Amino acid sequence: MNLHPEYQRRLVWGPKKKSRFIESLLMNVPTPPIFLFEWAMNRHELMDGLQRLNAIVEFHENRLTLTGLEFWEALTFERQRQVFRPNQKA
């Protein structure tokens, strides 16, 4: 899958915008879909949604610390592992 076709802009969302998007997902707020284009059999490229997809991947890989949340301030400075396993002992 080609995630960076020529027409796709560079990554521009900062940590706050990524965090607010993740907050929306955690709250079950409807978000725009991610669009793929199939240019050949089983060959896809990302048409729309790079910023959103990147935010999801960074959060899933525990590389995004949540910041600037509007509704779930208690999750500020948390990462994916802390959000989904808050009381798990190492």
Rosetta silent file (secondary structure, phi, psi, omega in degrees, C-alpha in Angstrom):
SEQUENCE: MNLHPEYQRRLVWGPKKKSRFIESLLMNVPTPPIFLFEWAMNRHELMDGLQRLNAIVEFHENRLTLTGLEFWEALTFERQRQVFRPNQKA
SCORE:     score description
SCORE:     0.000 S_00000001
   1 L     0.000  133.300  177.543    0.000    0.000    0.000 S_00000001
   2 E   -92.363  109.212 -179.329    1.301    3.423   -0.932 S_00000001
   3 L   -89.836  -10.072 -176.560    0.692    5.744    2.024 S_00000001
   4 L  -131.293   62.410  175.209    2.527    8.698    0.488 S_00000001
   5 L   -64.190  162.660 -175.095    1.391    9.295   -3.104 S_00000001
   6 L   -55.044  -35.220 -175.712    2.730   12.451   -4.764 S_00000001
   7 L   -81.672   -8.207 -178.244   -0.466   14.425   -4.175 S_00000001
   8 L   -79.041  131.177  179.212   -0.553   13.656   -0.422 S_00000001
   9 L   -72.432  164.603  179.723    0.635   16.542    1.762 S_00000001
  10 L   -71.223  169.542  177.630    3.323   16.019    4.364 S_00000001
  11 L   -70.287  122.443 -176.796    2.512   15.251    7.988 S_00000001
  12 L  -123.793  -15.002 -179.503    1.429   18.525    9.580 S_00000001
  13 L   -69.768  133.190  174.238   -0.623   17.628   12.660 S_00000001
  14 L   -88.632  177.932 -178.010    1.113   18.373   15.941 S_00000001
  15 H   -56.694  -37.562 -178.229    0.666   16.413   19.192 S_00000001
  16 H   -65.905  -45.694 -179.128   -2.358   18.474   20.317 S_00000001
  17 H   -66.472  -40.692  176.785   -4.339   17.906   17.118 S_00000001
  18 H   -61.320  -44.416 -179.388   -3.442   14.195   17.087 S_00000001
  19 H   -62.089  -42.256  179.901   -4.482   13.932   20.740 S_00000001
  20 H   -64.787  -36.228  176.892   -7.812   15.651   20.105 S_00000001
  21 H   -65.717  -44.938  177.871   -8.495   13.218   17.243 S_00000001
  22 H   -61.985  -39.870  176.736   -7.698   10.230   19.492 S_00000001
  23 H   -58.388  -42.427  177.797   -9.955   11.756   22.155 S_00000001
  24 H   -60.190  -43.165  178.824  -12.762   11.846   19.560 S_00000001
  25 H   -64.222  -43.119 -179.976  -12.234    8.162   18.781 S_00000001
  26 H   -64.295  -27.924  179.831  -12.226    7.232   22.476 S_00000001
  27 L   -89.324   -0.465 -179.638  -15.495    9.148   22.905 S_00000001
  28 L    66.689   29.919  176.536  -17.045    7.356   19.910 S_00000001
  29 L   -77.914  132.739  177.711  -17.521   10.635   18.034 S_00000001
  30 L   -59.574  134.560  179.114  -18.098   10.034   14.303 S_00000001
  31 L  -124.562  158.065  179.491  -14.982   10.910   12.314 S_00000001
  32 L   -61.955  149.357  179.410  -14.403   11.190    8.572 S_00000001
  33 L   -73.693  163.984  173.132  -13.509    7.944    6.800 S_00000001
  34 L   -99.453  127.387 -175.768  -10.074    7.094    5.433 S_00000001
  35 E  -104.592  131.641  174.787  -10.181    6.705    1.642 S_00000001
  36 E  -114.775  149.779  175.776   -8.079    4.261   -0.368 S_00000001
  37 E  -116.054  126.205  176.795   -7.795    4.040   -4.144 S_00000001
  38 E   -93.560  102.891 -175.549   -7.285    0.634   -5.754 S_00000001
  39 E   -90.176  -12.513  173.073   -5.172    1.413   -8.826 S_00000001
  40 E  -157.545  169.496 -178.928   -4.571   -2.274   -9.680 S_00000001
  41 L   -55.078  117.393 -179.665   -5.706   -5.623   -8.286 S_00000001
  42 L    60.708   25.446  175.426   -4.765   -5.529   -4.583 S_00000001
  43 E  -120.185  114.982 -174.545   -2.680   -2.343   -5.107 S_00000001
  44 E  -122.343  157.303  168.410   -3.892    0.587   -3.034 S_00000001
  45 E  -139.187  151.270 -178.154   -2.842    4.080   -2.198 S_00000001
  46 E   -78.119  117.916  178.648   -4.065    6.415    0.491 S_00000001
  47 E   -90.359  -40.922 -176.715   -6.202    9.179   -1.010 S_00000001
  48 E  -150.444  134.652  175.384   -7.411   10.876    2.157 S_00000001
  49 L   120.914   12.958 -177.728   -6.749   10.397    5.852 S_00000001
  50 H   -59.225  -43.838 -178.549   -2.958   10.440    6.249 S_00000001
  51 H   -63.421  -44.099 -179.481   -3.062   12.749    9.280 S_00000001
  52 H   -66.788  -44.774  179.925   -5.747   10.656   10.993 S_00000001
  53 H   -62.805  -41.927  178.714   -4.065    7.348   10.153 S_00000001
  54 H   -62.752  -40.661  178.234   -0.729    8.643   11.407 S_00000001
  55 H   -62.132  -43.098  179.062   -2.315    9.748   14.712 S_00000001
  56 H   -62.559  -46.622 -178.998   -3.853    6.286   15.187 S_00000001
  57 H   -62.475  -46.508  179.742   -0.568    4.517   14.409 S_00000001
  58 H   -61.124  -40.577  178.672    1.456    6.748   16.748 S_00000001
  59 H   -67.510  -45.282 -179.528   -1.050    6.211   19.563 S_00000001
  60 H   -61.266  -38.039 -179.483   -1.217    2.451   18.959 S_00000001
  61 L   -85.537    9.926  176.190    2.590    2.198   18.962 S_00000001
  62 L    63.660   29.816  179.349    2.712    4.170   22.239 S_00000001
  63 L  -103.072    0.180 -179.201    4.594    7.075   20.586 S_00000001
  64 L  -117.750  120.203  173.246    1.919    9.708   21.255 S_00000001
  65 L   -94.126  123.151 -176.800    1.452   11.276   24.667 S_00000001
  66 L   -65.327  136.507 -178.487   -2.021   12.784   24.867 S_00000001
  67 L  -151.170  149.564  176.255   -2.060   16.545   25.358 S_00000001
  68 L    68.595   28.884 -179.252   -4.543   19.413   25.066 S_00000001
  69 L   -69.908  146.126 -176.068   -7.633   17.249   25.551 S_00000001
  70 L   -97.210  -39.003 -173.689  -10.923   19.100   25.758 S_00000001
  71 L  -109.760  -33.559 -178.017  -13.340   16.625   27.358 S_00000001
  72 L  -112.062   61.079 -177.526  -11.231   13.863   28.942 S_00000001
  73 H   -56.963  -26.637 -179.516   -8.575   15.978   30.650 S_00000001
  74 H   -61.092  -21.479  179.469   -7.853   13.087   33.035 S_00000001
  75 H   -89.580   -1.499  179.308   -6.124   11.308   30.148 S_00000001
  76 L   -58.617  137.789 -178.503   -3.716   14.188   29.524 S_00000001
  77 L    71.535   13.231  176.231   -0.084   12.998   29.505 S_00000001
  78 L   -96.360  157.712  174.122   -1.185    9.391   29.107 S_00000001
  79 L  -116.453  173.106 -175.413   -0.094    7.000   26.382 S_00000001
  80 H   -53.980  -45.359 -177.667   -1.971    4.113   24.790 S_00000001
  81 H   -62.155  -33.994 -179.580   -0.660    1.539   27.278 S_00000001
  82 H   -78.211  -33.574 -179.331   -1.797    3.688   30.195 S_00000001
  83 H   -68.017  -41.500 -174.374   -5.219    4.450   28.725 S_00000001
  84 H   -97.318  -11.080  177.087   -6.142    0.823   28.113 S_00000001
  85 L  -139.152   59.862 -172.013   -4.287   -0.831   31.006 S_00000001
  86 L   -64.839  -30.033 -175.645   -4.232    1.812   33.776 S_00000001
  87 L  -111.292   10.213 -179.626   -3.918   -0.569   36.752 S_00000001
  88 L   -74.642  132.619  179.368   -1.852   -3.338   35.195 S_00000001
  89 L   -92.032  144.917 -178.658    1.366   -4.050   37.064 S_00000001
  90 L   -73.241    0.000    0.000    4.601   -4.646   35.169 S_00000001
